[in-house]
Amino acid sequence: MAVDEDDRLYKIGEVCKVAEVQPYVLRYWETEFPPLAPNKSGGGQRLYTRHEIDIILRIKQLLYSEGFTIAGAKKRLEIEMASPAPAAETKPPVPSKEVDKALGEVKRELTAILRILDE
């Protein structure tokens, strides 16, 4: 039976390699970011889910790439986790003139093929 990627648990060493941060950084982030709460094995080893790794990568992006403070990153993460995912646009896109022209040509060719088949 294959383990689903979403169900797999990752040890702190694996997560550190993926996120490219030291274990003490992850342990500190756990104290500052409540959504980051890995389970612990019987021996006390931290076990992270794929969802928690995604949170870690987002925290790293907010802090290191976007320049947020810990407090700012915490607020941003709370907002992002509370808001639902954006809905897909329901309105179809307006075709460009090139697309209209190409579709018209296809329609003419199909009409010609139908005429040939009807003969």
N, C-alpha and C positions, 0 to 999 in steps of 0.2 A: 504494500500500500504506500503510495507516494505521499510525502508530506506537502501540503499546500503551502506555498510561499508566504501567504498571509498568516498561517498558523505557526510557522517556525519561530523558535526563540533563539536569540543571538546573545552570546556572552559579551561582556564589556570589552574584551580585547578585539573582538570582531567589529563591534560598533565603533571603537576608536579608530580602527583602520579605515572603515567606510567614511566616517566623518572627519578624519584627519585631525583629531584632538586627543589630548591626554586623558587618562582615566579620571584624574582629579578634577578636570574641567567638567566632565559628565556628572560626577558626583556633586559638584557645586551647582550645576544647572538644575539637578533634581531638587535641590533645596529652594531654588528661586522660581521654578516653573511647575506649578501643581499638575498640569496634564502629563508631565514626565514622571511617571511613577512605575519603574520596572518591578516585576515580580522578583522574588529571590528564591533560589533553589534551597533545598534542605541544608546545604553547606554554606549558605549565605551569598552565593554567586548571583550577581545581578543578571536577569534575563530580560532582554528587550524584544518587543514585538516589532513588526514592520512599521506599524503605525507610530510607535515611539521613535523609531529611527527617522521617519519622515519629520516628526516634530523636532528632533535634534538637528537635522539638516536645515530646517527652517529657522531655528534659533540661531544657528551658526551664520546663516545668510543675513539675518536681521542685525546681528552684532558685528560681524566682521566685514560684510560687503556693504550693507546699507548704513552702517554707523550708528545704530540705535544703542542707547544705554540699556542696562539690564531692565530698569523700570519701564522704559519705552518699549522694549522688545516684549516684555510681559504683557503690557496693555495691548499691543498690536496683535500678539498671539491670541489673547482672550477674544478680541474682536473677530479675528479670522475664524476661530473655532466656533464662535457663537453664530456667525452669519451663515446662512445656507449657501450652497454652491450656486453660482449664477446659472440661471435657466438658459437653455439654448434659445436663440432668436427664433421666433415662430414665423416671422415675415420672410418670405423667400427673397433672395437677393435679386436685384434688378439686373437683367442680362445686359451686357455691353452690346454695342453696335456690331462688333465682330462676331459675337456669339449669335446674335439675331441673324446675321448674314449667313453664317455657317449652318444654322438650323434651317433656314429657308432653302439653302442649297440641298441639304439632306432630304427635305420634304419634296423638292422637285424631283430628285433622283428616285426616291421611293415611288412617287406617283408615276414616273416613267416606267419603272419596273413593273408596277401593277398593270399598266396599260399593255405591256408586252405579254404578261402572263394571261391577260384576258383574251388575247388574240387567238 
